[in-house]
Amino acid sequence: MEGMEHHHTPGHHHGPDACRWPRTARLRHQLAHLGRPHSHEAADKVDAAMETSRDGMRTLWISLAVLGVTTVVQAVIVVLSGSVALLGDTIHNAADALTAVPLGIAFVLGRRAANRRYTYGYGRAEDLAGILIVATIAASAALAAWAAVDRLLDPRQITHLWAVSAAALVGFVGNEWVARYRIRTGRRIGSAALVADGLHARTDGFTSLAVLLGAGGAAVGWRFADPLVGLLITAAILFVLRDAAREVYRRLMDSVDPALVATAETALGAVPGVRGVGQVRMRWVGHALRAEADIVVDAHLTVVAAHRLAVEAEHALIHAVPRLTAATVHTDHTPLGSDPHAPLAHHAARPTTAAHEAAART
């Protein structure tokens, strides 16, 4: 009834709830379970979170190994050739490899259970890791710029051009493979930090190709080609810094794709017995989504029936919204005269007023 909130708890079953649905809706619901079986038990949700963390950790360590080998190969050739463009690329690759450390720590922390101080768990550690990644990208840009400017002021001859070219190709292949792997895994498990890290690696790949331009210019006697390419690499790093910072900023500000909110509203409105949908809020906690939603139900339902409807609404949300692990559903009733939220008016306006008005018109 009025003011009742439903928190998803273990042990809810769907047999009695589904009996209230029309036959066609119940059939669609059962077919959805066959196509994508799942459980709402708390232990199963923890297992799912653990699995996504394992996926993230596996991606980090494999990409760390690939980038580590790439960096070592490039560093050896930097010593032999003296190429500042390749030096900038090597610095960037090393920084990209080292970002696996804070992300790995974040994934490990994210596995810890919620407690009375961190009631939502430790998933936000990924956002802190994202900040460190952005800082690392910025530092690598500054170091690459310093090396390029220094070489412009004090030009030097580059040797072993064939080795520089080979190292550039190795850097491109290694970084592009890592970028695809990180971005694919990050999007699958919902980790903005891992996606940002993948974008970082992708830019590294293209900057590795730019080193070929510096080697080509040096081959034809243009001494400034190598440091100028180093400056171009710095500019490319700044572009990826902008994209990564925007991604992490949005996550820190609880930004979600508006399409997910629209999907949630549609799913709630389709639940039999829901007379209106009020405000829907979503936020990322690590790589999992949580939601809060207001629905309007018939004023004459019993508390048991209204609670059952809240369970069905949450169930519909979990089916409809990818990566959603839990939702709190607040049930309001259709208007019965005075506004039941009047005692709260001097604190904040209730977002469900529009839903009440819509329900009143039906």
C-alpha positions in Angstrom: 0.0 0.0 0.0 1.0 3.7 0.4 4.6 4.2 1.2 5.6 0.5 1.0 8.9 -0.1 -0.5 10.1 -3.4 -1.8 13.7 -4.5 -1.6 14.7 -7.6 -3.5 15.5 -10.4 -1.1 16.3 -14.0 -1.4 13.6 -16.6 -1.6 11.1 -14.9 -3.9 9.5 -17.4 -6.3 7.5 -16.7 -9.3 4.8 -19.3 -9.4 2.1 -17.5 -7.4 3.0 -14.1 -8.9 2.8 -15.4 -12.4 -0.7 -16.8 -11.8 -2.1 -13.2 -11.8 -0.8 -12.6 -15.3 -2.8 -13.1 -18.5 -2.1 -16.4 -20.2 -0.2 -14.9 -23.1 2.0 -12.8 -20.8 2.7 -15.8 -18.6 3.7 -17.9 -21.7 6.1 -15.2 -22.8 7.6 -15.0 -19.3 8.1 -18.7 -19.2 9.7 -18.8 -22.7 12.1 -16.0 -21.6 13.2 -18.1 -18.6 13.9 -21.0 -21.0 15.9 -18.7 -23.3 17.8 -17.1 -20.5 17.6 -19.1 -17.3 18.6 -17.3 -14.1 17.9 -17.1 -10.4 17.3 -14.2 -8.2 18.9 -15.8 -5.1 21.5 -13.6 -3.4 24.2 -16.3 -3.7 23.6 -16.4 -7.5 24.0 -12.7 -7.7 27.3 -12.9 -5.8 28.4 -15.7 -8.2 27.6 -13.5 -11.2 29.6 -10.6 -9.7 32.5 -12.9 -9.0 32.4 -14.2 -12.6 32.5 -10.7 -14.1 35.4 -9.9 -11.8 37.2 -13.0 -13.0 36.6 -12.0 -16.6 38.1 -8.6 -15.8 41.1 -10.0 -14.0 41.8 -12.5 -16.8 41.7 -9.7 -19.4 44.0 -7.5 -17.3 46.7 -10.2 -16.8 46.7 -11.4 -20.4 46.8 -7.8 -21.7 49.6 -7.0 -19.2 51.7 -9.9 -20.5 51.2 -8.8 -24.1 52.0 -5.2 -23.5 54.9 -6.1 -21.2 56.6 -8.0 -24.0 55.8 -5.2 -26.5 57.3 -2.6 -24.1 60.5 -4.6 -23.5 61.1 -5.1 -27.3 60.6 -1.4 -27.9 62.8 -0.3 -25.0 65.7 -2.3 -26.3 65.4 -0.7 -29.7 65.1 2.8 -28.2 68.5 2.2 -26.5 70.0 1.1 -29.8 68.4 3.7 -32.1 67.9 6.8 -29.9 64.5 7.4 -31.5 62.5 9.9 -29.4 59.3 9.0 -31.2 59.7 5.4 -30.3 60.6 6.4 -26.8 57.3 8.3 -26.5 55.5 5.2 -27.8 57.4 2.9 -25.3 56.5 5.2 -22.4 52.9 5.1 -23.4 52.9 1.3 -23.7 54.5 1.0 -20.3 51.9 3.3 -18.7 49.1 1.3 -20.4 50.5 -1.9 -19.0 50.8 -0.5 -15.5 47.2 0.6 -15.4 46.4 -3.1 -15.0 47.6 -2.8 -11.4 44.9 -0.4 -10.0 42.2 -2.1 -12.1 43.3 -5.5 -10.7 43.1 -4.1 -7.2 39.7 -2.7 -7.9 38.3 -6.0 -9.2 39.6 -7.8 -6.1 38.0 -5.2 -3.8 34.8 -5.4 -5.8 34.4 -9.0 -4.7 34.1 -8.1 -1.0 30.6 -8.3 0.4 28.7 -5.3 1.5 28.8 -4.3 5.1 27.2 -1.8 7.5 29.7 0.9 6.4 29.8 0.2 2.7 26.2 -0.8 2.3 26.4 -1.0 -1.5 29.7 -3.0 -1.5 33.0 -2.0 -2.9 32.2 -1.8 -6.6 33.0 1.9 -6.7 36.7 1.0 -6.4 36.6 0.6 -10.2 35.7 4.3 -10.5 38.7 5.2 -8.3 40.9 3.0 -10.6 39.5 5.0 -13.5 40.8 8.2 -12.0 44.3 6.7 -11.6 44.1 5.5 -15.2 43.3 9.1 -16.4 46.2 10.4 -14.3 48.5 7.9 -15.8 47.5 8.9 -19.3 48.1 12.5 -18.5 51.5 11.8 -17.0 52.6 9.8 -20.1 51.5 12.7 -22.3 53.6 15.1 -20.3 56.7 12.8 -20.5 56.3 12.2 -24.2 56.0 15.9 -24.9 59.1 16.7 -22.8 61.1 14.1 -24.7 60.0 15.4 -28.1 60.6 19.1 -27.3 64.1 18.2 -25.9 64.9 16.4 -29.1 63.7 19.4 -31.2 66.0 21.7 -29.3 68.9 19.2 -29.5 68.6 17.1 -32.7 70.4 13.8 -32.8 71.0 11.1 -35.5 68.8 8.1 -35.4 70.3 4.7 -36.2 68.9 1.2 -36.7 65.9 2.6 -38.7 64.8 -0.9 -39.8 64.6 -2.0 -36.1 62.6 1.2 -35.2 60.1 0.3 -38.0 59.8 -3.2 -36.8 59.3 -2.1 -33.2 56.5 0.3 -34.4 54.7 -2.6 -36.1 55.1 -4.7 -33.0 53.6 -1.9 -30.9 50.7 -1.5 -33.2 49.8 -5.2 -33.3 50.2 -5.7 -29.6 48.1 -2.6 -28.6 45.3 -3.2 -31.1 44.9 -6.8 -29.9 44.9 -5.6 -26.2 42.4 -2.8 -27.1 39.9 -5.1 -28.7 40.2 -7.5 -25.8 39.8 -4.9 -23.1 36.9 -3.0 -24.8 35.0 -6.2 -25.6 35.3 -7.5 -22.0 34.7 -4.1 -20.5 31.4 -3.7 -22.4 30.3 -7.2 -21.6 30.8 -6.8 -17.8 29.9 -3.1 -17.7 33.2 -1.8 -16.6 33.8 1.8 -17.7 37.4 1.8 -16.3 38.2 -1.3 -18.5 36.7 0.3 -21.6 38.7 3.5 -20.9 41.8 1.3 -20.6 41.0 -0.3 -23.9 40.6 3.1 -25.6 44.0 4.0 -24.2 45.6 0.9 -25.7 43.9 1.6 -29.1 45.5 5.0 -29.3 48.8 3.5 -28.4 48.5 1.3 -31.4 48.0 4.2 -33.8 50.8 6.2 -32.3 53.0 3.2 -32.9 52.2 3.5 -36.6 53.1 7.2 -36.4 56.6 6.1 -35.4 57.0 4.7 -38.9 56.6 8.3 -40.3 59.4 9.4 -38.1 61.6 6.6 -39.3 60.7 7.3 -42.9 61.6 11.0 -42.5 64.9 10.1 -40.8 65.7 7.8 -43.7 65.5 10.6 -46.2 67.6 12.9 -44.0 64.9 15.0 -42.3 66.2 15.3 -38.7 63.1 16.9 -37.3 60.8 14.1 -38.4 61.3 12.0 -35.3 60.6 14.7 -32.7 57.7 16.1 -34.7 56.2 12.6 -34.7 56.8 12.5 -31.0 54.7 15.7 -30.6 52.0 14.1 -32.8 52.0 11.1 -30.4 51.5 13.5 -27.5 48.5 15.1 -29.2 47.0 11.6 -29.8 47.5 10.8 -26.1 45.7 14.0 -25.2 42.7 13.0 -27.4 42.4 9.6 -25.6 42.9 11.4 -22.3 39.8 13.5 -23.1 37.7 10.4 -24.0 38.8 8.4 -21.0 38.2 11.4 -18.6 34.7 11.9 -20.0 33.9 8.2 -19.5 35.2 8.1 -15.9 33.5 11.5 -15.1 30.1 10.2 -16.3 30.4 7.1 -14.2 31.4 9.2 -11.1 28.4 11.4 -11.7 26.1 8.3 -11.9 25.4 8.8 -15.6 23.5 6.0 -17.4 22.4 5.6 -20.9 18.9 7.3 -21.2 17.8 4.3 -23.3 18.2 2.1 -20.3 15.8 4.3 -18.3 13.3 4.2 -21.2 13.6 0.4 -21.3 12.9 0.2 -17.6 9.9 2.5 -17.8 8.5 0.4 -20.7 9.0 -2.8 -18.7 7.3 -1.4 -15.6 4.4 -0.1 -17.6 3.8 -3.5 -19.2 3.4 -5.3 -15.8 -0.3 -6.2 -15.3 -1.7 -4.2 -12.5 0.7 -1.2 -12.7 -1.5 1.9 -13.3 1.4 4.4 -13.7 5.2 4.7 -13.6 6.8 7.5 -11.6 10.5 8.3 -11.5 13.1 5.7 -12.4 16.6 6.1 -11.1 19.7 4.0 -12.0 23.3 4.1 -11.0 26.4 2.0 -11.7 28.1 0.4 -8.7 31.3 -1.0 -10.3 30.1 -3.0 -13.3 26.6 -3.7 -11.9 23.4 -1.6 -12.2 21.0 -0.8 -9.3 17.7 0.9 -9.8 15.0 2.7 -7.8 11.5 2.9 -9.3 8.1 4.3 -8.3 4.9 2.6 -9.5 1.2 3.4 -9.0 -1.2 0.5 -8.1 -4.9 0.2 -7.4 -5.7 1.8 -4.0 -7.8 -1.1 -2.9 -5.1 -3.8 -3.1 -4.1 -5.5 0.1 -0.6 -5.1 1.4 0.1 -8.6 0.3 -1.2 -8.0 -3.3 0.7 -4.7 -3.6 3.9 -6.4 -2.4 3.4 -9.2 -4.9 3.0 -6.6 -7.7 6.3 -4.9 -6.5 8.0 -8.3 -6.9 6.6 -8.7 -10.4 7.8 -5.2 -11.3 11.3 -5.8 -10.1 11.3 -9.1 -11.9 10.4 -7.4 -15.1 13.2 -4.8 -14.6 15.8 -7.5 -14.1 14.7 -9.2 -17.3 14.6 -6.1 -19.3 17.7 -4.1 -18.3 21.1 -5.7 -18.9 23.5 -5.7 -15.9 20.7 -4.8 -13.5 21.3 -6.8 -10.3 18.8 -5.3 -7.8 16.0 -2.7 -7.7 13.9 -1.0 -5.0 10.3 -0.6 -6.0 8.1 2.0 -4.2 4.4 1.5 -4.6 2.0 4.4 -4.5 -1.8 4.0 -4.8 -4.2 5.7 -7.2 -5.6 9.0 -5.8 -8.2 8.8 -3.0 -8.7 12.5 -2.3 -5.8 14.2 -0.4 -2.2 13.8 -1.5 -0.7 11.1 0.8 2.7 12.7 0.4 1.6 16.0 1.8 3.7 15.6 5.0 6.8 15.4 2.8 6.0 18.5 0.8 8.2 20.8 2.8 11.2 18.5 2.3 11.1 17.8 -1.4 8.5 17.4 -4.2 7.5 13.8 -4.8 8.4 12.7 -8.4 5.4 10.4 -8.5 2.9 13.3 -8.8 2.9 13.0 -12.6 2.3 9.2 -12.3 -0.6 9.8 -10.0 -2.1 12.3 -12.4 -1.7 9.9 -15.3 -3.4 7.2 -13.2 -6.2 9.5 -12.3 -7.0 10.1 -15.9 -7.3 6.4 -16.7 
